[in-house]
């Protein structure tokens, strides 16, 4: 089992200078390796029966493909030609080449996203892949060629876990160490059990559950946009590559980091709140990358629904809460009580069924339908039967038509039962 713990570190002036120099050296070596890869491709994309009309770099026919192992084996020769590489730990350079070929493999698998050259300052992290012994000594961490670095160990390493690798990350707020800790014990994945809820996310209300809980909408970027606009305006007035320009740029970067940290902290707290409400959570399987290209794309990106879904799955696994995705198509156009189609426009915020006369908030109705689909998807297992019993005991009313139907597993919640489930505790 592997977990990532993030700690704030405080390198001194000498150590910070070394880290900045290593980042720049890794950037140069990354670009050099990428240049070799692109030259190899350019020299072999010309047709065999005619020459290209453009000038291309020609490499010999017997020159091997510059793969990861070849470029890694060329590092000792490169250190003789470029003494600058000797100052960086050897394993850091190897993992830097590994990063390039991971991007190259990713490009080959999906067919787009060719690796790009990194500009000055774009290399933000370096990786120390292994340690012979525990690098933590009290409130300090031992890093190769860097020495002891002060660290804010705000939470200790759990017993039975050891540090596998450490990634040093540079942000506008300071330096961070991402410690990957591992253990031999295996934690089984959660299975559907206990009380189940559906979760619908949106822009007006950040999320709504099938139990009637509604979290108000949050706009992290919009609330701080006025201050960010002022900082960006000041940056535009500075002369590029000057010291004042760099100071203003760091303030803009720090504000973007503040917005991202604020969003992530809120999402973790909300994920724990939802895990307190239920033992099984069903989400909608929306591809938020496509939703971010619509006319509400700016607010969709600001909400960070994709990141929230990943955080909820991570927190659910730690707390033994089963989190799964179900089909979202038509969930807001289906009555959760009688399952007929009820067409609604985007401005219609109340679900009103003409068949069973069931009325409820549109987001809550969508969450209840997602819960219905989740229970139907995981039907037939012992855990699934336990979910059904929890639904029956939850006090939801079910019409006779819905109760006697073959799909009747979970009815809609009565209006009297809708409320913020703050007193609910898992048995």
Secondary structure, DSSP 4 states (H G I P E B T S, - for coil): -EEEEEEEEE--HHHHHHHHHHHHHHHHHHHHHHHHHHHHHHTT-S-TTS--SS------TTPPP--HHHHHHTHHHHHHH-GGGGGS-HHHHHHHHHHHHHHHHHHHHHS-----PPPTT---EEEE---SS--EETTEEEETTTEEEEEE-SSPPPTT-EEEEEEEEEETTEEEEEEEEE-S--PPPP-S-SSEEEEEE-SSEEEEETTS-EEEP--HHHHTHHHHHHHHHHHHTSPTTSHHHHHHHHHHHHHHHHHHHHHHHHHHHHHHHHHHH-SEEEEE---HHHHTTSTTHHHHHHHTHHHHHHHHHHHHHHTT-EEEEE--TTGGGB-TTT--B----TT--EEE-TTT--EEEHHHHHHHHHHHHHHHHTTTSHHHHHHHHHHHTTT----HHHHSSTT-S--PPPGGG-S--TT----
